[in-house]
């Protein structure tokens, strides 16, 4: 018999995925310890796990995967071949349609780039201003966790510094979550200026913010400099345009609930989880926490069998990161429709918040 860990290692599926497929009745362990609940698999199930991993990587729907596994060991291979061919045909048709649409979109982008009325200059003007070190440190801590790591989207692999008037907004997003914070400034009297600061430079800045004194930020073309007393760090900004975050944070009002951060974190860490199989956030399944606001105004972590239409599912790891970045004993969760982002806000600072994209639950 193979343990669930051995099955995950040899079968190409994560432990979370194996639990998901057990609950879904797709790959059920041969024996479950009635005391510990630990799953054990027969040696013959290893081939099924590897087959399942291949089908999942190919994006086959769960309903078809069930039939393929049920028919795989049979003498008649027509059903399996038919399901594979049908799925391949769907993928090819979808790819063909996507190529047509993307070709049109690229032509529109090419036209915009050559049109002087729509092309935009990304180099920031020269400006200097000061920020209190504790304020800037807190703002960086509030957004750093949400920055992207995708090499194909370099404009998201940093933190946006957006200074306008006497305020500095810091923004980071990896598409599935966004964090926004702000800090008051002094000495900036020019136009609104935006630069995307790469993460290594962000981290170097944060390392200097250990005191209480004001710090100087300088933007000179594509060069960003932070000065703290006689110390400084400098580097080039990411010469790409950050998305218009102001359009992304204008959400319909949801139901706001105050939560005790430590108690809510414990409920998430010890409560039930589900496993995402929708590939919306990464190639591997990830644990989801399913949340709902009860009639008495509290947020609960829903059990597996709770399929209320008002439930909101989010990546549990992302939610835990957002709670830590909130840096308050009490936070405000704002839950709207199941398809709307979940907002995590500070009760004493409306300018600092995180947004998490919801995850569609597998039917």
C-alpha positions as CSV (number, residue, x, y, z in Angstrom):
1,X,0.0,0.0,0.0
2,X,1.2,3.5,-0.7
3,X,0.7,6.4,1.6
4,X,-0.9,9.6,0.2
5,X,2.5,11.3,0.3
6,X,4.1,8.5,-1.7
7,X,1.2,8.5,-4.1
8,X,1.6,12.2,-4.6
9,X,5.3,11.9,-5.2
10,X,5.2,9.0,-7.6
11,X,1.9,9.9,-9.3
12,X,2.5,13.5,-10.2
13,X,-0.4,14.9,-8.1
14,X,-0.1,17.0,-5.0
15,X,-1.5,15.8,-1.7
16,X,-4.2,18.5,-1.9
17,X,-5.2,17.2,-5.4
18,X,-5.5,13.6,-4.2
19,X,-7.7,14.7,-1.3
20,X,-9.9,16.6,-3.8
21,X,-10.2,13.6,-6.2
22,X,-11.1,11.4,-3.3
23,X,-13.9,13.7,-2.2
24,X,-15.0,14.0,-5.8
25,X,-15.1,10.2,-6.2
26,X,-12.6,10.2,-9.0
27,X,-9.6,8.5,-7.4
28,X,-10.7,6.9,-4.1
29,X,-8.1,5.4,-1.8
30,X,-8.2,1.6,-1.3
31,X,-8.4,2.1,2.5
32,X,-8.8,5.0,4.9
33,X,-7.7,4.6,8.5
34,X,-11.0,5.0,10.5
35,X,-9.1,6.6,13.4
36,X,-6.6,9.0,11.7
37,X,-8.4,9.4,8.4
38,X,-5.1,8.7,6.6
39,X,-5.5,7.5,3.0
40,X,-3.8,4.5,1.6
41,X,-3.6,3.4,-2.0
42,X,-3.1,0.0,-3.7
43,X,-0.1,-0.3,-6.1
44,X,-2.4,-0.6,-9.1
45,X,-3.8,2.9,-8.4
46,X,-0.5,4.5,-9.3
47,X,-1.2,4.1,-13.0
48,X,-4.6,5.8,-12.5
49,X,-2.9,8.7,-10.6
50,X,-0.4,9.2,-13.4
51,X,-3.2,9.0,-16.0
52,X,-5.3,11.5,-14.0
53,X,-2.3,13.9,-13.7
54,X,-1.9,13.8,-17.5
55,X,-5.6,14.5,-18.2
56,X,-5.6,17.3,-15.6
57,X,-2.5,18.9,-17.3
58,X,-4.4,18.7,-20.6
59,X,-7.3,20.6,-19.0
60,X,-9.9,17.8,-19.5
61,X,-13.2,18.4,-17.7
62,X,-13.8,16.4,-14.6
63,X,-16.9,14.7,-16.0
64,X,-14.8,13.3,-18.9
65,X,-11.9,12.3,-16.6
66,X,-14.3,10.1,-14.6
67,X,-15.3,8.2,-17.8
68,X,-11.7,7.9,-19.0
69,X,-10.6,6.3,-15.7
70,X,-13.7,4.1,-15.6
71,X,-13.0,2.8,-19.1
72,X,-9.3,2.7,-19.2
73,X,-8.8,-0.9,-18.0
74,X,-11.4,-2.3,-20.3
75,X,-10.8,-4.2,-23.5
76,X,-12.8,-1.8,-25.6
77,X,-10.8,1.4,-26.0
78,X,-13.3,3.2,-28.3
79,X,-14.8,5.3,-25.4
80,X,-11.4,6.5,-24.2
81,X,-10.2,7.3,-27.7
82,X,-13.4,9.1,-28.4
83,X,-13.2,11.2,-25.2
84,X,-9.6,12.1,-25.9
85,X,-10.4,13.1,-29.5
86,X,-13.4,15.2,-28.5
87,X,-11.4,17.1,-25.9
88,X,-8.5,17.7,-28.4
89,X,-11.1,19.0,-30.9
90,X,-12.4,21.4,-28.3
91,X,-8.9,22.6,-27.5
92,X,-8.1,23.1,-31.2
93,X,-11.3,25.0,-31.9
94,X,-10.8,27.2,-28.9
95,X,-7.2,27.9,-29.9
96,X,-8.3,28.8,-33.5
97,X,-10.9,31.2,-32.2
98,X,-8.4,32.7,-29.7
99,X,-5.9,33.2,-32.5
100,X,-8.4,35.2,-34.6
101,X,-9.4,37.4,-31.7
102,X,-5.8,37.9,-30.5
103,X,-4.7,38.8,-34.1
104,X,-7.4,41.6,-34.1
105,X,-6.3,42.8,-30.7
106,X,-2.7,42.9,-31.7
107,X,-3.6,45.0,-34.8
108,X,-5.5,47.4,-32.5
109,X,-2.5,47.7,-30.2
110,X,-0.1,48.3,-33.1
111,X,-2.3,51.1,-34.3
112,X,-2.4,52.7,-30.9
113,X,1.4,52.5,-30.5
114,X,1.9,54.3,-33.8
115,X,-0.8,56.9,-33.1
116,X,0.8,60.0,-31.5
117,X,-2.6,60.8,-29.9
118,X,-2.6,57.5,-27.9
119,X,1.0,56.7,-27.4
120,X,2.3,57.4,-23.9
121,X,5.7,58.4,-22.7
122,X,6.7,56.3,-19.7
123,X,9.7,58.2,-18.4
124,X,8.9,60.0,-15.2
125,X,9.8,63.7,-14.8
126,X,12.3,64.8,-12.3
127,X,10.9,65.3,-8.8
128,X,11.9,65.1,-5.2
129,X,9.8,64.8,-2.1
130,X,10.0,63.6,1.5
131,X,8.1,60.9,3.4
132,X,8.3,59.9,7.0
133,X,10.3,56.6,7.3
134,X,7.7,54.8,9.4
135,X,4.9,55.8,7.0
136,X,6.8,54.6,4.0
137,X,7.9,51.4,5.7
138,X,4.3,50.6,6.7
139,X,3.0,51.2,3.2
140,X,5.7,49.0,1.7
141,X,4.9,46.2,4.1
142,X,1.2,46.5,3.2
143,X,1.7,45.9,-0.5
144,X,4.9,43.9,-1.0
145,X,3.2,40.5,-0.7
146,X,0.9,41.1,-3.7
147,X,3.6,41.9,-6.3
148,X,3.8,39.6,-9.3
149,X,6.6,37.2,-10.3
150,X,5.6,36.4,-13.9
151,X,8.6,37.1,-16.2
152,X,6.2,37.7,-19.1
153,X,4.6,40.6,-17.2
154,X,7.5,42.7,-16.0
155,X,5.4,45.7,-15.2
156,X,3.8,43.7,-12.4
157,X,7.1,42.6,-10.9
158,X,7.4,45.7,-8.8
159,X,5.6,48.3,-6.8
160,X,3.9,51.3,-8.4
161,X,4.9,54.6,-6.7
162,X,2.2,57.1,-7.6
163,X,2.7,60.6,-6.2
164,X,0.2,63.3,-6.7
165,X,-0.2,66.4,-4.6
166,X,0.7,65.6,-1.0
167,X,0.1,61.9,-1.2
168,X,2.0,58.9,-2.3
169,X,0.1,55.7,-3.3
170,X,1.9,52.4,-3.4
171,X,0.2,49.6,-5.4
172,X,1.2,46.0,-6.2
173,X,-0.7,43.2,-8.0
174,X,-0.1,39.8,-9.5
175,X,-3.6,39.7,-11.2
176,X,-5.2,37.6,-8.6
177,X,-4.7,40.0,-5.7
178,X,-4.0,43.7,-5.3
179,X,-2.7,45.7,-2.4
180,X,-2.9,49.5,-2.1
181,X,-1.4,51.8,0.6
182,X,-0.7,55.4,1.0
183,X,1.7,57.7,2.8
184,X,1.7,61.5,3.2
185,X,4.4,63.5,1.4
186,X,5.8,67.0,1.5
187,X,7.8,69.0,-1.0
188,X,6.1,67.6,-4.2
189,X,4.6,70.4,-6.2
190,X,4.7,69.0,-9.7
191,X,2.3,67.0,-11.8
192,X,1.2,63.5,-11.0
193,X,4.2,61.1,-11.4
194,X,4.2,57.3,-11.6
195,X,7.1,54.9,-11.6
196,X,7.2,51.1,-11.2
197,X,10.0,50.3,-8.7
198,X,11.5,46.7,-9.2
199,X,11.2,44.4,-6.2
200,X,15.0,44.2,-5.5
201,X,15.1,48.0,-5.2
202,X,11.9,48.0,-3.1
203,X,13.5,45.5,-0.7
204,X,16.7,47.6,-0.5
205,X,14.5,50.7,0.3
206,X,12.7,48.9,3.0
207,X,16.0,47.8,4.6
208,X,16.9,51.4,5.1
209,X,13.7,52.4,6.8
210,X,14.6,51.7,10.4
211,X,14.4,55.1,12.0
212,X,11.9,57.8,12.6
213,X,13.4,60.6,10.4
214,X,12.0,61.8,7.1
215,X,13.5,60.2,4.0
216,X,14.0,61.8,0.5
217,X,12.6,60.1,-2.6
218,X,14.0,61.3,-5.9
219,X,12.7,60.5,-9.4
220,X,14.9,61.5,-12.3
221,X,13.8,60.0,-15.6
222,X,14.0,56.3,-15.1
223,X,16.2,56.5,-11.9
224,X,14.7,56.2,-8.5
225,X,16.7,57.2,-5.4
226,X,15.9,56.9,-1.7
227,X,18.1,58.8,0.8
228,X,18.1,58.3,4.5
229,X,20.6,60.6,6.2
230,X,24.0,59.7,4.7
231,X,22.7,56.4,3.3
232,X,21.0,55.9,0.0
233,X,19.9,53.2,-2.5
234,X,19.2,53.9,-6.1
235,X,18.3,52.0,-9.2
236,X,16.4,52.1,-12.5
237,X,12.6,51.9,-12.6
238,X,10.8,49.3,-14.7
239,X,10.2,51.2,-17.9
240,X,6.7,49.8,-18.4
241,X,3.2,51.3,-17.7
242,X,1.3,50.0,-14.7
243,X,-2.4,49.3,-15.2
244,X,-4.9,51.9,-14.1
245,X,-5.4,50.7,-10.6
246,X,-8.0,53.3,-9.8
247,X,-10.4,51.5,-12.2
248,X,-9.7,48.2,-10.5
249,X,-10.5,49.3,-7.0
250,X,-13.9,50.9,-7.7
251,X,-16.0,48.0,-6.5
252,X,-19.7,47.8,-5.7
253,X,-20.3,48.1,-1.9
254,X,-20.4,44.8,-0.2
255,X,-21.3,43.7,3.3
256,X,-18.6,44.9,5.8
257,X,-17.8,42.7,8.8
258,X,-15.2,43.4,11.6
259,X,-13.1,40.4,12.4
260,X,-10.6,39.7,15.2
261,X,-7.5,39.0,13.1
262,X,-5.9,36.3,15.3
263,X,-9.1,34.4,15.8
264,X,-10.0,34.6,12.1
265,X,-6.5,33.4,11.1
266,X,-6.9,30.4,13.4
267,X,-10.2,29.6,11.9
268,X,-8.7,29.6,8.5
269,X,-5.6,27.6,9.4
270,X,-7.6,24.9,11.3
271,X,-10.9,25.0,9.4
272,X,-12.1,23.1,6.4
273,X,-10.5,23.7,2.9
274,X,-11.5,22.8,-0.6
275,X,-9.1,22.3,-3.5
276,X,-9.3,24.4,-6.6
277,X,-9.2,22.5,-9.9
278,X,-10.0,25.5,-12.2
279,X,-6.4,26.5,-13.0
280,X,-7.4,30.1,-12.6
281,X,-4.5,31.1,-10.4
282,X,-1.7,28.6,-11.1
283,X,-0.9,25.2,-12.6
284,X,-1.2,23.3,-9.4
285,X,-4.4,23.0,-7.2
286,X,-4.4,25.2,-4.2
287,X,-6.4,25.2,-0.9
288,X,-9.5,27.4,-0.8
289,X,-11.3,28.8,2.1
290,X,-15.0,29.3,1.5
291,X,-16.5,32.2,3.4
292,X,-20.0,33.5,4.1
293,X,-21.5,36.3,6.2
294,X,-24.1,34.9,8.5
295,X,-27.4,36.6,9.5
296,X,-25.9,37.8,12.8
297,X,-23.1,39.6,11.0
298,X,-20.1,37.2,11.5
299,X,-17.9,35.6,8.9
300,X,-17.7,31.8,8.9
301,X,-15.4,29.3,7.1
302,X,-17.9,26.9,5.4
303,X,-17.8,23.2,5.6
304,X,-17.4,21.0,2.5
305,X,-21.1,20.3,2.2
306,X,-22.1,24.0,2.5
307,X,-23.0,25.1,-1.1
308,X,-24.9,28.3,-0.3
309,X,-25.1,30.5,-3.4
310,X,-23.7,33.4,-1.4
311,X,-20.5,31.7,-0.5
312,X,-17.2,33.3,-1.6
313,X,-14.2,31.1,-2.2
314,X,-10.7,32.5,-2.1
315,X,-7.1,31.2,-2.1
316,X,-6.4,30.5,1.6
317,X,-2.7,31.3,1.4
318,X,-3.4,34.6,-0.3
319,X,-6.0,35.5,2.4
320,X,-3.5,34.7,5.2
321,X,-0.9,36.9,3.5
322,X,-3.4,39.7,3.3
323,X,-4.3,39.4,7.0
324,X,-0.6,39.6,7.9
325,X,-0.1,42.6,5.7
326,X,-3.2,44.3,7.3
327,X,-1.1,44.6,10.5
328,X,-4.0,45.3,12.8
329,X,-5.6,43.3,15.6
330,X,-9.0,44.0,14.0
331,X,-9.7,44.1,10.2
332,X,-12.7,44.7,8.1
333,X,-13.7,42.1,5.5
334,X,-16.0,43.3,2.7
335,X,-17.8,40.6,0.9
336,X,-20.0,41.2,-2.1
337,X,-21.3,38.8,-4.8
338,X,-19.4,35.5,-5.1
339,X,-17.9,36.8,-8.3
340,X,-16.7,40.1,-6.8
341,X,-13.3,40.6,-5.2
342,X,-13.0,40.2,-1.4
343,X,-11.7,43.3,0.2
344,X,-9.6,43.3,3.4
345,X,-9.5,46.8,5.0
346,X,-8.0,48.5,8.0
347,X,-10.7,50.1,10.2
348,X,-8.5,53.2,10.9
349,X,-7.1,53.6,7.4
350,X,-9.3,53.5,4.3
351,X,-6.3,54.2,2.1
352,X,-4.7,50.8,2.8
353,X,-6.5,47.6,1.7
354,X,-6.1,44.4,-0.2
355,X,-8.3,42.8,-2.8
356,X,-8.5,39.0,-3.5
357,X,-10.1,37.6,-6.7
358,X,-12.6,34.9,-5.9
359,X,-12.1,31.4,-7.2
360,X,-14.9,29.5,-9.0
361,X,-15.7,26.3,-7.2
362,X,-15.7,23.0,-9.1
363,X,-19.3,21.9,-9.9
